Amino acid sequence: MKGIIVETIFLFALLSIIVQALLSLASFFYYRNFQISLKSAEILKATDVVESVKKGLEFAYEYSFLQAAYEVGKLGGYESSIAQLPWRVYESTNFPSYISAIEARTREFIKEYLDNLKSLGFKFGEVYVNISKVKINIEETSHGAHLGQIIKVLSPTEFWKMEVWFSQLLNYSGSFFSIYDIPNRTVILPSEYFQLYEVANSLFIERDRIKEAIEKAEENMEKECKESSCTEEELEKKCSNANEKFRNKILEELENAKKESEFPIEFIVNRVEIKHEIEKKNSGCLCRYFAAVDVKIDISTKNQYPVYDAKERSTKFRNIKLTFHLITSNDYEKWRPL
């Protein structure tokens, strides 16, 4: 009888040990599964964060370009106010290297944006930006791509693009993992912004449209203001306030010059210096008119883009302007008072 009791007690003790072992093993696996679940959830959450950032990169690069274009445009295509020069001083011209200026400012804005992601655990390598004009060979694009869509979007055979790339992959790190991905992107840019520079170069560098306006103003002066007056007294009698009339003619011609730009353009005349000279000829006398002007020129995009203005301290849709100034006259040699 005693032996049976001992065996029963031993059996219960053994069963208790087995149950405890099974419970401990179950607790261990539950804890391990719980740990794995937590880590899986953290990795999934991190993956979502990385995907969200990746989706935002292209927009961030585009907005960085727009802000850079806005800032560089205000400086006449120069990267800083220190480097800023008049586009023209009589016969001398200074057309800016605006592409490199925009690339440099875009890079600054991208780096500023990416620095804000560091607190979230993101790391990026050195950023590089290249802006270029691409021409499409229609024959080459006919294979595989829908040619009609390409022509419609790219209007029709060329466009501007911005390539952004980094010295290394982006890295997002947690307590026990690291995620790597490619942050490089190619962004299609608004072509009309670059057309501002092309139009401005055509009108004020390749040509001197302001000089042409002054010459046209002199040509349109009334006959009595140009001929048959050999003294200032005679000129005043036939054409009183001749210089003022010449000034008004110049302003009229500047208004006419606006029509040659496909983009909205404004001329802000900072200063005008005018004189006239009476020259004696065999057949009488001729009055010649000279004008030198310092003009600020604004050319604006037709469309508006979201950009921040430091003076207004606000971000809203605005026209992007190209603003520069030039100094010129209708006679580079005889009249250079500015």
C-alpha positions, 0 to 999 in steps of 0.5 A: 500500500505504501509503495502505491502511494509513493508511486502515485506521489512520484507520478503526480510530481513527474506530471507537474514537472512535465506540465511546468516544462510545457507551460515554460516552453509555450511561454518561451515560444509565445514570447519569441513569437511576440518579439518577432511580431513586434519586430515585424510590425516595426519593419513594416512600419519602417517600410511604410515610412521609407515608401512615403519618403520615396514618393515625396522625393520627386515632388521635393526635387521639383519644388526645390527647382521651382524655388531655385528658379524663382530666386535665380530669376530675381537675380537676373540668372545669377546665383547671388547678388554679389555675382550679379551684373547688368546684362548690357552696358552699351556694347558690352554684354553679360549673359549669365550662366543661369543653368549652373546657377539654378543647379547650385541653388536647387542642390541647396534646397534639396539638401535643406529638405533632406536635412529635415529627414535626418531626425527620422533616421534617414541618411543621404549621400552627397547630392548632385543636380544636372539640368539639360535640354533633351531633343527627341528623335521621332524615329527612335521613339517610334519603337515601344513608346506611344509617339502621340503621347510623347509629342503631346506631353513634350510639345513636340520634340524637345523638353527640359529635364533635371537629373538628381543623383547621390553618391550612395543609397539612402539609408533608414536605420532602426534599432535592429535593421537598416533599409537601403533604397535608390533616391535618384530621380529624373524630373521633367521641368517647365520649359516656359521658364527656360524660354524666358532666358531664350527670349531675353537673350534674343531681344537684349543680347543678340539684339539691343532692343532698347537701343532700337527703340531709342533710334525709332523714337528719334526717327519719329520726332516731328520734322520741325524738331529735327530740321531747319533750326540752326540755333537753340532759340529757333529750335525752341520756337519750332519745337518747344521742350524738344528733349521732353518730347524725345523722352515721351517718344522713347517711352512710347517705343518701349511700349511697342517693344513689349509686343515682341515678347510672347511672355508678359514683359515690363520696362521700368526706366530707372534713369534717362539722360537726353541731349541734342546737338545741332549740326550745320549742313550745306542745305541748312541744319540738322538736330540730332537726339541722343538718349542713354537709359538704365532700364530694369526688365521683368519677363514673367512666365504665363503659368503660376507655380508654388514658391515661397517669397521671403518678403511676403513670408508666404508660399502661394502660386506665383508667376516666376520672373526673370529680372535684369537691367541694362544700360544702353544708348542710341550711340555707344561712342558719342553718348555714354553718360551712365 
